[in-house]
Amino acid sequence: MDLPKLAIAALGGTVSMQASHSGEGVIPTVSGESLLASVPELATLARITVETLGLLPSASLDFEVLLSVMSWAKYQVEQGAHGVVITQGTDTLEETSTFLDFLWDCDQPLVLTGAMRSAKQAGADGPANLLDACRVALAASSRQRGVQVVMNGQIHQAHCVRKTESLALQAFSSPVFGIAGLVVENAVRYFHHPSERKCLPWPQHTTQKVALLEASLGADTLLLENILHLGYDGLVIAGFGAGHVSQKWAEVIEHIAEKIPVIIATRTGSGSTAQSTYGFIGSEMDLVRKGASMAGFLCPRKARVLLWLLLGCQRQHELSRYLNRSA
Ligand code: ASP
């Protein structure tokens, strides 16, 4: 039987980590080829090409690296891959998946996975996650869904998924919207049909800077006041509750929003910002009047990714169109 073609790339992260000597901390050293060898069953599912594109902890990935990963993934599809799987660190999966999802305009699935336990740790979850991710990438039902994150038997949509546990095996959730599907007894099961997607063009610029600041009780305005002076091109605020800041912050945000796009998201970890509920100074209604945009369901980190990409293709005027998609 002619098996489908599948492309896998390793970028690093815990899934690729082991310690050189006992007592030392784990670091990324395990290649894509070795990851593949840990799941012999994969050879019965697909004709696999594997590459090691990087061996980084995911905190050290950046947008430039992701653009080269995206080029590599698109090339694999042009060469006939039915799907693409990327293994990486879980710490920034919620951002990398969103970044790639906004640019992935192929019908073929692009699936991200990782592990919470390192390669040699008892009960390592990397091989099972990789196998599940490959099953998802090969499933016909995964087409036209953009980028998915597969961890611990669950399938998450890129724009919903968040890392909500620091060390637990069940580290990911998709607040409000829930998981997109499950891998059950080797079968890929989705709960809904694919929804409409809005992709962005490839960024022409990559030097734009977007700051992310979190509102906190009694915080001074020193950093905020210096945002323009420091040359930032966009600002995201992780606001209190439904997207609120203090009176002091609201005044400074008004000045900033005259010059660069400002998005207010919620720091709560779940739910949407408000639009028309509160009217006090620093509330969402006040901040919108002052020129800021509300992030809706997009978390602060994903909102920052979106703004960076929009600035990169000079579409910042279309911000509300992208913030107003369902999640
Ligand atoms: N703890 C992380 C992981 O799960 C480390 C990283 O993100 O690289 O992979």
Boltz pocket constraint, residues with backbone or C-beta under 6 A from the ligand:
constraints:
  - pocket:
      binder: B
      contacts: [[A, 12], [A, 13], [A, 14], [A, 15], [A, 56], [A, 57], [A, 58], [A, 59], [A, 88], [A, 89], [A, 90], [A, 91], [A, 92], [A, 114], [A, 115], [A, 116], [A, 166]]
      max_distance: 6.0
